[in-house]
């Protein structure tokens, strides 16, 4: 499923609906976030009813849904009907009402700790935490706690860095986003220049095909333009590596 995130910035947005959190939740659970709207987009995720992409979604008959749908689907462990989360027609206080009749019987979970199986996506991350296998019930609980402790202590290669990219097809975008986010990075729209730390241009795309306005803004703000080999080499060496070999 492919989603276009619209107007989920930091201002006037609840933390659970913020772009970074929703994007992580979607990709962690096998979805795809795209920077632009296309006829292949499953839905636009937004808390607002206006905007260019909202207007285009209406024109193309693409659903515009509230980010609460993402949260509720993960909590429920199933895809809920979109009609209960229509941002355009449902009041905020009524979002999600009627979507599930068994909420009282579902264990309350932390969304950022919930993950369903992701299929057909390569996982090249290394050094996954190892745990001791203990057969009794107390041991199983201890194993789960140990995993969380090790994950908290792990230093992520791209922690605190915001990435944007261009020149990749949807399959490669999905893989690239997943790898970056699993290693502590975040994906932002190329229009959000002020929040970009590193811009990834596909090695198969000439830098001369990059819009001149975007190239000027990237240079003006001192943003490194690299290719996807930076990601691979950084993961291989276990640290962020930026050198002239992979910059433009």
C-alpha positions in Angstrom: 0.0 0.0 0.0 1.3 3.4 -1.0 0.6 6.6 1.0 1.2 10.3 0.3 1.6 12.2 3.6 0.2 15.8 3.4 0.6 18.6 5.9 1.7 16.5 8.9 4.4 19.0 10.0 5.5 19.8 13.5 3.3 22.8 14.0 -0.2 22.3 15.4 0.0 18.5 15.0 -0.3 16.0 17.8 2.9 13.9 18.3 1.1 10.7 17.2 0.0 12.4 14.0 3.4 14.0 13.2 4.9 13.1 9.8 8.0 11.4 11.2 6.0 9.1 13.5 3.3 8.2 10.9 6.0 7.6 8.3 8.0 5.3 10.5 4.8 3.4 11.4 3.8 2.9 7.8 7.2 1.7 6.6 7.9 -0.5 9.6 4.7 -2.3 8.8 5.4 -2.9 5.1 3.8 0.2 3.6 5.3 2.8 1.2 5.5 6.5 1.7 5.9 8.6 -1.5 6.8 12.3 -1.9 4.3 12.8 -4.7 0.7 11.9 -5.5 0.0 9.4 -8.4 -2.8 7.2 -9.6 -1.0 4.3 -7.8 -1.4 6.0 -4.4 -3.6 4.1 -2.0 -4.6 7.2 0.1 -3.5 10.6 1.1 -2.9 10.8 4.9 -3.8 14.3 6.2 -5.5 16.1 9.0 -6.5 19.0 6.8 -9.1 19.3 4.1 -7.4 21.8 1.7 -4.2 21.9 -0.4 -3.0 21.1 -3.9 -2.5 17.4 -3.2 -5.9 17.2 -1.4 -7.6 18.8 -4.5 -5.7 16.5 -6.8 -6.7 13.5 -4.7 -10.3 14.5 -4.9 -10.0 14.9 -8.7 -8.5 11.4 -9.0 -10.9 9.8 -6.5 -8.1 8.9 -4.1 -9.2 8.6 -0.4 -8.0 11.3 2.0 -7.8 9.7 5.4 -6.9 10.8 8.9 -3.5 9.5 10.4 -5.6 7.8 13.1 -6.3 5.1 10.6 -2.6 4.1 10.5 -2.5 3.9 14.3 -5.8 1.9 14.6 -4.8 -0.6 11.9 -1.6 -1.4 13.7 -3.4 -1.7 17.0 -6.1 -3.9 15.5 -3.6 -6.0 13.5 -5.8 -5.6 10.4 -6.8 -3.2 7.7 -9.8 -1.2 8.8 -12.3 0.4 6.4 -11.2 3.8 5.1 -14.7 5.2 5.2 -14.6 5.6 9.0 -11.4 7.8 8.7 -12.4 10.2 5.8 -10.8 13.5 6.7 -13.0 15.4 4.2 -16.4 14.2 5.5 -16.0 13.2 9.2 -15.5 15.6 12.1 -12.3 15.1 14.1 -14.2 13.9 17.2 -15.9 11.2 15.1 -12.8 9.8 13.3 -12.7 6.0 13.6 -16.1 5.6 15.3 -17.7 2.3 14.1 -14.5 1.0 12.5 -14.1 -1.8 15.1 -16.5 -3.4 17.5 -13.9 -5.2 19.6 -11.6 -2.5 20.9 -12.5 -3.4 24.5 -11.1 -6.9 23.9 -7.8 -5.7 22.3 -4.8 -5.2 24.5 -3.6 -1.6 24.6 -0.2 -1.5 22.9 2.5 1.1 22.1 2.4 1.6 18.4 6.2 2.2 18.1 6.8 -1.3 19.6 4.3 -3.1 17.4 5.4 -4.6 14.1 3.9 -7.0 11.7 5.8 -9.2 9.2 7.2 -7.3 6.2 7.4 -9.3 3.0 9.4 -9.0 -0.1 11.8 -6.4 1.3 15.5 -7.0 1.7 16.9 -6.6 5.2 20.6 -5.7 5.1 20.9 -4.4 8.6 23.5 -6.1 10.7 24.3 -6.8 14.4 20.7 -7.7 15.4 20.5 -8.1 19.2 21.0 -11.7 20.4 19.1 -13.0 23.4 19.4 -15.9 25.7 16.8 -18.6 25.3 15.1 -19.6 28.5 12.3 -22.1 28.6 10.2 -21.1 31.6 7.6 -18.4 31.6 9.7 -15.9 33.6 12.6 -16.6 31.3 10.5 -15.8 28.2 9.5 -12.4 29.8 13.1 -11.7 30.6 14.1 -12.5 27.1 11.7 -9.9 25.8 13.0 -7.3 28.3 16.6 -8.0 27.3 15.7 -7.4 23.6 14.2 -4.0 24.5 17.2 -3.0 26.6 19.7 -3.9 23.8 17.7 -2.0 21.3 17.6 1.1 23.5 21.4 0.9 23.9 22.1 0.4 20.3 23.6 3.4 18.5 22.0 3.9 15.1 24.1 4.9 12.1 21.7 7.6 10.8 20.3 8.8 14.2 19.0 12.4 13.9 19.6 12.7 10.1 16.9 13.6 7.7 17.2 12.2 4.2 15.5 13.0 0.9 16.0 11.2 -2.4 15.3 11.3 -6.2 15.6 9.1 -9.2 14.5 5.7 -7.7 11.5 3.6 -8.7 8.9 2.6 -6.1 10.4 -0.7 -5.2 13.8 0.8 -4.6 12.2 3.7 -2.7 10.5 1.2 -0.4 13.8 -0.6 0.3 15.8 2.6 0.8 13.3 4.1 3.2 13.1 1.0 5.2 16.9 0.7 5.6 17.3 4.4 6.5 14.5 4.3 9.1 15.7 1.0 10.6 19.1 2.6 11.1 17.7 5.7 12.9 17.2 8.1 10.0 14.0 9.9 8.7 12.7 10.6 5.3 11.5 14.1 4.4 10.0 15.7 1.2 12.5 17.3 -1.1 10.4 20.5 -0.8 11.3 20.6 2.9 14.8 21.9 2.2 15.4 23.3 5.7 15.0 19.9 7.3 17.2 17.9 4.8 20.6 16.8 6.0 21.5 14.4 3.1 20.0 14.2 -0.4 20.4 10.9 -2.2 20.3 10.9 -6.0 20.2 7.6 -7.8 23.6 6.6 -9.2 21.8 5.8 -12.5 20.5 9.5 -12.7 22.7 12.3 -14.0 23.0 15.3 -11.6 22.1 17.4 -14.6 18.6 16.0 -14.5 18.1 17.4 -11.0 15.9 20.5 -11.3 18.1 23.5 -11.2 16.1 25.3 -8.5 16.4 22.2 -6.2 20.1 21.9 -7.0 20.6 25.6 -6.1 18.7 25.3 -2.9 20.6 22.2 -1.8 23.9 23.9 -2.5 22.8 27.1 -0.9 21.9 25.2 2.3 25.1 23.2 2.3 23.3 19.9 1.9 25.4 16.9 0.7 24.2 15.3 -2.6 25.2 11.6 -2.6 24.1 8.4 -4.1 22.8 5.1 -2.6 26.3 3.7 -2.1 26.7 6.0 0.9 23.9 3.9 2.6 25.5 0.6 1.7 29.0 1.6 2.8 27.9 3.2 6.0 26.0 0.1 7.0 29.0 -2.1 6.1 31.4 -0.1 8.2 28.9 0.6 11.0 29.2 4.4 10.8 28.3 7.3 8.6 30.8 7.7 5.8 30.7 10.7 3.5 33.6 11.2 1.1 34.2 12.4 -2.4 33.8 8.9 -3.8 30.0 9.0 -3.5 29.2 12.7 -3.6 28.4 14.8 -6.6 
